[in-house]
Amino acid sequence: MKHWKYQEEDIVETRHREEYIRIYEKIFRDCNEVPWTIVPSDKNWYKNYCILHTIVKELSRYDIRYPHAY
């Protein structure tokens, strides 16, 4: 069961909720040319796996070669 961390500043931040939602929606509306990857964040190990998997998959598209060791 999840135990949420509570801080007094959270009350102040909830007053900005509508603004946050509006900005969040604007980002996805105006930045839709980049392929987005939705990353689940409820498990840290799985979040890290998804991020690294996406990076490795993207980098594999390029012909990257290591320099010769002398």
N, CA, C and O atoms as CSV, one atom per row, in Angstrom:
chain,resi,resn,atom,element,x,y,z
A,1,MET,N,N,0.853,-1.174,0.000
A,1,MET,CA,C,0.000,0.000,0.000
A,1,MET,C,C,0.902,1.242,0.000
A,1,MET,O,O,1.893,1.313,0.727
A,2,LYS,N,N,0.540,2.182,-0.810
A,2,LYS,CA,C,1.341,3.398,-0.948
A,2,LYS,C,C,1.044,4.362,0.191
A,2,LYS,O,O,-0.117,4.617,0.509
A,3,HIS,N,N,2.090,4.895,0.802
A,3,HIS,CA,C,1.956,5.944,1.812
A,3,HIS,C,C,2.472,7.234,1.184
A,3,HIS,O,O,3.650,7.338,0.842
A,4,TRP,N,N,1.609,8.189,1.038
A,4,TRP,CA,C,1.968,9.425,0.369
A,4,TRP,C,C,2.690,10.355,1.325
A,4,TRP,O,O,2.363,10.443,2.509
A,5,LYS,N,N,3.669,11.038,0.785
A,5,LYS,CA,C,4.394,12.036,1.562
A,5,LYS,C,C,3.620,13.348,1.485
A,5,LYS,O,O,3.215,13.769,0.402
A,6,TYR,N,N,3.421,13.971,2.590
A,6,TYR,CA,C,2.658,15.214,2.643
A,6,TYR,C,C,3.542,16.321,3.183
A,6,TYR,O,O,4.261,16.144,4.167
A,7,GLN,N,N,3.476,17.460,2.525
A,7,GLN,CA,C,4.183,18.644,2.990
A,7,GLN,C,C,3.205,19.807,2.971
A,7,GLN,O,O,2.269,19.830,2.173
A,8,GLU,N,N,3.423,20.754,3.839
A,8,GLU,CA,C,2.516,21.900,3.905
A,8,GLU,C,C,2.462,22.672,2.588
A,8,GLU,O,O,1.433,23.259,2.255
A,9,GLU,N,N,3.576,22.674,1.833
A,9,GLU,CA,C,3.609,23.388,0.560
A,9,GLU,C,C,2.648,22.775,-0.456
A,9,GLU,O,O,2.275,23.429,-1.430
A,10,ASP,N,N,2.251,21.533,-0.236
A,10,ASP,CA,C,1.329,20.875,-1.157
A,10,ASP,C,C,-0.002,21.623,-1.250
A,10,ASP,O,O,-0.611,21.681,-2.319
A,11,ILE,N,N,-0.443,22.184,-0.154
A,11,ILE,CA,C,-1.702,22.933,-0.156
A,11,ILE,C,C,-1.587,24.149,-1.074
A,11,ILE,O,O,-2.511,24.450,-1.830
A,12,VAL,N,N,-0.466,24.839,-1.007
A,12,VAL,CA,C,-0.252,26.007,-1.870
A,12,VAL,C,C,-0.210,25.555,-3.335
A,12,VAL,O,O,-0.791,26.211,-4.199
A,13,GLU,N,N,0.462,24.460,-3.613
A,13,GLU,CA,C,0.603,23.988,-4.990
A,13,GLU,C,C,-0.726,23.554,-5.592
A,13,GLU,O,O,-0.928,23.696,-6.798
A,14,THR,N,N,-1.631,23.029,-4.781
A,14,THR,CA,C,-2.919,22.598,-5.322
A,14,THR,C,C,-3.718,23.770,-5.876
A,14,THR,O,O,-4.608,23.577,-6.705
A,15,ARG,N,N,-3.416,24.955,-5.437
A,15,ARG,CA,C,-4.101,26.137,-5.970
A,15,ARG,C,C,-3.728,26.395,-7.432
A,15,ARG,O,O,-4.452,27.081,-8.153
A,16,HIS,N,N,-2.597,25.841,-7.858
A,16,HIS,CA,C,-2.109,26.045,-9.222
A,16,HIS,C,C,-2.474,24.879,-10.151
A,16,HIS,O,O,-2.005,24.818,-11.287
A,17,ARG,N,N,-3.286,23.982,-9.677
A,17,ARG,CA,C,-3.588,22.759,-10.423
A,17,ARG,C,C,-4.140,23.044,-11.818
A,17,ARG,O,O,-3.678,22.449,-12.792
A,18,GLU,N,N,-5.093,23.917,-11.929
A,18,GLU,CA,C,-5.685,24.221,-13.238
A,18,GLU,C,C,-4.641,24.779,-14.203
A,18,GLU,O,O,-4.634,24.436,-15.386
A,19,GLU,N,N,-3.773,25.626,-13.701
A,19,GLU,CA,C,-2.708,26.186,-14.540
A,19,GLU,C,C,-1.757,25.077,-14.991
A,19,GLU,O,O,-1.355,25.043,-16.154
A,20,TYR,N,N,-1.400,24.185,-14.095
A,20,TYR,CA,C,-0.521,23.069,-14.440
A,20,TYR,C,C,-1.151,22.200,-15.518
A,20,TYR,O,O,-0.473,21.798,-16.464
A,21,ILE,N,N,-2.412,21.914,-15.389
A,21,ILE,CA,C,-3.110,21.087,-16.381
A,21,ILE,C,C,-3.122,21.790,-17.731
A,21,ILE,O,O,-2.886,21.157,-18.761
A,22,ARG,N,N,-3.392,23.075,-17.736
A,22,ARG,CA,C,-3.426,23.846,-18.982
A,22,ARG,C,C,-2.050,23.824,-19.669
A,22,ARG,O,O,-1.965,23.634,-20.882
A,23,ILE,N,N,-0.994,24.014,-18.904
A,23,ILE,CA,C,0.361,24.004,-19.471
A,23,ILE,C,C,0.724,22.611,-19.969
A,23,ILE,O,O,1.304,22.472,-21.046
A,24,TYR,N,N,0.395,21.594,-19.209
A,24,TYR,CA,C,0.652,20.210,-19.594
A,24,TYR,C,C,-0.014,19.891,-20.933
A,24,TYR,O,O,0.612,19.304,-21.815
A,25,GLU,N,N,-1.261,20.272,-21.080
A,25,GLU,CA,C,-1.980,20.027,-22.332
A,25,GLU,C,C,-1.387,20.824,-23.488
A,25,GLU,O,O,-1.330,20.336,-24.616
A,26,LYS,N,N,-0.948,22.044,-23.211
A,26,LYS,CA,C,-0.317,22.868,-24.250
A,26,LYS,C,C,0.980,22.228,-24.735
A,26,LYS,O,O,1.263,22.232,-25.933
A,27,ILE,N,N,1.758,21.686,-23.825
A,27,ILE,CA,C,3.015,21.035,-24.212
A,27,ILE,C,C,2.738,19.895,-25.185
A,27,ILE,O,O,3.392,19.798,-26.223
A,28,PHE,N,N,1.786,19.040,-24.866
A,28,PHE,CA,C,1.501,17.914,-25.749
A,28,PHE,C,C,0.823,18.347,-27.047
A,28,PHE,O,O,0.979,17.686,-28.074
A,29,ARG,N,N,0.093,19.420,-27.015
A,29,ARG,CA,C,-0.556,19.911,-28.224
A,29,ARG,C,C,0.463,20.562,-29.156
A,29,ARG,O,O,0.420,20.344,-30.367
A,30,ASP,N,N,1.380,21.362,-28.603
A,30,ASP,CA,C,2.303,22.139,-29.426
A,30,ASP,C,C,3.623,21.430,-29.713
A,30,ASP,O,O,4.393,21.880,-30.561
A,31,CYS,N,N,3.884,20.360,-29.037
A,31,CYS,CA,C,5.162,19.653,-29.208
A,31,CYS,C,C,4.915,18.236,-29.728
A,31,CYS,O,O,5.514,17.278,-29.240
A,32,ASN,N,N,4.045,18.111,-30.704
A,32,ASN,CA,C,3.667,16.783,-31.146
A,32,ASN,C,C,4.492,16.259,-32.307
A,32,ASN,O,O,4.181,15.195,-32.842
A,33,GLU,N,N,5.534,16.972,-32.714
A,33,GLU,CA,C,6.371,16.493,-33.808
A,33,GLU,C,C,7.406,15.484,-33.332
A,33,GLU,O,O,7.870,14.663,-34.123
A,34,VAL,N,N,7.766,15.527,-32.093
A,34,VAL,CA,C,8.740,14.596,-31.531
A,34,VAL,C,C,8.004,13.334,-31.101
A,34,VAL,O,O,6.937,13.428,-30.496
A,35,PRO,N,N,8.553,12.147,-31.402
A,35,PRO,CA,C,7.876,10.945,-30.904
A,35,PRO,C,C,8.009,10.855,-29.381
A,35,PRO,O,O,9.117,10.862,-28.845
A,36,TRP,N,N,6.900,10.772,-28.712
A,36,TRP,CA,C,6.889,10.716,-27.252
A,36,TRP,C,C,6.901,9.269,-26.787
A,36,TRP,O,O,6.368,8.379,-27.449
A,37,THR,N,N,7.510,9.062,-25.652
A,37,THR,CA,C,7.476,7.754,-25.008
A,37,THR,C,C,6.886,7.955,-23.623
A,37,THR,O,O,7.425,8.709,-22.813
A,38,ILE,N,N,5.801,7.293,-23.363
A,38,ILE,CA,C,5.187,7.364,-22.045
A,38,ILE,C,C,5.882,6.347,-21.157
A,38,ILE,O,O,5.933,5.160,-21.481
A,39,VAL,N,N,6.412,6.810,-20.047
A,39,VAL,CA,C,7.184,5.953,-19.153
A,39,VAL,C,C,6.415,5.748,-17.852
A,39,VAL,O,O,6.108,6.712,-17.150
A,40,PRO,N,N,6.104,4.493,-17.531
A,40,PRO,CA,C,5.445,4.240,-16.250
A,40,PRO,C,C,6.414,4.554,-15.112
A,40,PRO,O,O,7.611,4.291,-15.220
A,41,SER,N,N,5.904,5.105,-14.046
A,41,SER,CA,C,6.820,5.531,-12.973
A,41,SER,C,C,6.465,4.944,-11.612
A,41,SER,O,O,6.976,5.401,-10.590
A,42,ASP,N,N,5.602,3.944,-11.588
A,42,ASP,CA,C,5.228,3.401,-10.288
A,42,ASP,C,C,6.269,2.443,-9.717
A,42,ASP,O,O,6.288,2.204,-8.509
A,43,LYS,N,N,7.131,1.894,-10.563
A,43,LYS,CA,C,8.233,1.038,-10.111
A,43,LYS,C,C,9.527,1.613,-10.659
A,43,LYS,O,O,9.691,1.712,-11.875
A,44,ASN,N,N,10.452,1.995,-9.781
A,44,ASN,CA,C,11.687,2.634,-10.234
A,44,ASN,C,C,12.499,1.750,-11.171
A,44,ASN,O,O,13.015,2.237,-12.177
A,45,TRP,N,N,12.624,0.464,-10.865
A,45,TRP,CA,C,13.430,-0.406,-11.718
A,45,TRP,C,C,12.831,-0.489,-13.118
A,45,TRP,O,O,13.566,-0.508,-14.105
A,46,TYR,N,N,11.512,-0.539,-13.211
A,46,TYR,CA,C,10.873,-0.645,-14.521
A,46,TYR,C,C,10.940,0.682,-15.264
A,46,TYR,O,O,11.116,0.704,-16.483
A,47,LYS,N,N,10.801,1.775,-14.549
A,47,LYS,CA,C,10.953,3.110,-15.150
A,47,LYS,C,C,12.343,3.236,-15.762
A,47,LYS,O,O,12.481,3.656,-16.911
A,48,ASN,N,N,13.371,2.875,-15.001
A,48,ASN,CA,C,14.749,2.957,-15.497
A,48,ASN,C,C,14.959,2.048,-16.701
A,48,ASN,O,O,15.621,2.430,-17.666
A,49,TYR,N,N,14.393,0.844,-16.641
A,49,TYR,CA,C,14.499,-0.082,-17.770
A,49,TYR,C,C,13.880,0.531,-19.026
A,49,TYR,O,O,14.487,0.492,-20.096
A,50,CYS,N,N,12.684,1.093,-18.906
A,50,CYS,CA,C,12.003,1.683,-20.067
A,50,CYS,C,C,12.797,2.837,-20.663
A,50,CYS,O,O,12.902,2.959,-21.884
A,51,ILE,N,N,13.346,3.669,-19.817
A,51,ILE,CA,C,14.141,4.807,-20.303
A,51,ILE,C,C,15.386,4.317,-21.027
A,51,ILE,O,O,15.676,4.764,-22.137
A,52,LEU,N,N,16.125,3.399,-20.407
A,52,LEU,CA,C,17.351,2.891,-21.029
A,52,LEU,C,C,17.054,2.112,-22.304
A,52,LEU,O,O,17.790,2.222,-23.284
A,53,HIS,N,N,15.988,1.334,-22.297
A,53,HIS,CA,C,15.612,0.580,-23.491
A,53,HIS,C,C,15.311,1.534,-24.654
A,53,HIS,O,O,15.718,1.280,-25.787
A,54,THR,N,N,14.615,2.605,-24.378
A,54,THR,CA,C,14.283,3.586,-25.411
A,54,THR,C,C,15.546,4.261,-25.942
A,54,THR,O,O,15.678,4.468,-27.148
A,55,ILE,N,N,16.468,4.602,-25.055
A,55,ILE,CA,C,17.720,5.243,-25.480
A,55,ILE,C,C,18.541,4.294,-26.335
A,55,ILE,O,O,19.032,4.684,-27.394
A,56,VAL,N,N,18.699,3.050,-25.890
A,56,VAL,CA,C,19.488,2.068,-26.649
A,56,VAL,C,C,18.862,1.815,-28.008
A,56,VAL,O,O,19.569,1.745,-29.013
A,57,LYS,N,N,17.543,1.678,-28.050
A,57,LYS,CA,C,16.851,1.445,-29.317
A,57,LYS,C,C,17.065,2.618,-30.279
A,57,LYS,O,O,17.302,2.413,-31.469
A,58,GLU,N,N,16.982,3.834,-29.766
A,58,GLU,CA,C,17.168,5.016,-30.611
A,58,GLU,C,C,18.618,5.119,-31.094
A,58,GLU,O,O,18.858,5.419,-32.263
A,59,LEU,N,N,19.579,4.877,-30.212
A,59,LEU,CA,C,20.988,4.975,-30.601
A,59,LEU,C,C,21.388,3.892,-31.591
A,59,LEU,O,O,22.314,4.089,-32.378
A,60,SER,N,N,20.710,2.755,-31.567
A,60,SER,CA,C,21.051,1.665,-32.485
A,60,SER,C,C,20.733,2.029,-33.937
A,60,SER,O,O,21.194,1.350,-34.855
A,61,ARG,N,N,19.972,3.063,-34.152
A,61,ARG,CA,C,19.661,3.514,-35.512
A,61,ARG,C,C,20.851,4.199,-36.184
A,61,ARG,O,O,20.872,4.359,-37.404
A,62,TYR,N,N,21.829,4.596,-35.396
A,62,TYR,CA,C,22.984,5.317,-35.909
A,62,TYR,C,C,24.184,4.387,-36.019
A,62,TYR,O,O,24.318,3.424,-35.265
A,63,ASP,N,N,25.044,4.695,-36.967
A,63,ASP,CA,C,26.255,3.902,-37.161
A,63,ASP,C,C,27.363,4.487,-36.283
A,63,ASP,O,O,28.251,5.189,-36.767
A,64,ILE,N,N,27.295,4.190,-35.009
A,64,ILE,CA,C,28.257,4.749,-34.057
A,64,ILE,C,C,29.435,3.781,-33.935
A,64,ILE,O,O,29.256,2.584,-33.709
A,65,ARG,N,N,30.621,4.317,-34.087
A,65,ARG,CA,C,31.834,3.498,-33.982
A,65,ARG,C,C,32.743,4.119,-32.935
A,65,ARG,O,O,32.899,5.337,-32.858
A,66,TYR,N,N,33.333,3.253,-32.141
A,66,TYR,CA,C,34.283,3.706,-31.133
A,66,TYR,C,C,35.612,4.019,-31.807
A,66,TYR,O,O,35.974,3.364,-32.785
A,67,PRO,N,N,36.348,5.009,-31.301
A,67,PRO,CA,C,37.671,5.299,-31.875
A,67,PRO,C,C,38.648,4.162,-31.515
A,67,PRO,O,O,38.475,3.457,-30.521
A,68,HIS,N,N,39.654,4.018,-32.344
A,68,HIS,CA,C,40.670,2.998,-32.091
A,68,HIS,C,C,41.485,3.366,-30.857
A,68,HIS,O,O,41.814,4.533,-30.645
A,69,ALA,N,N,41.803,2.375,-30.057
A,69,ALA,CA,C,42.668,2.598,-28.898
A,69,ALA,C,C,44.124,2.458,-29.359
A,69,ALA,O,O,44.474,1.496,-30.042
A,70,TYR,N,N,44.939,3.393,-28.992
A,70,TYR,CA,C,46.355,3.351,-29.402
A,70,TYR,C,C,47.223,3.028,-28.239
A,70,TYR,O,O,48.443,2.948,-28.383
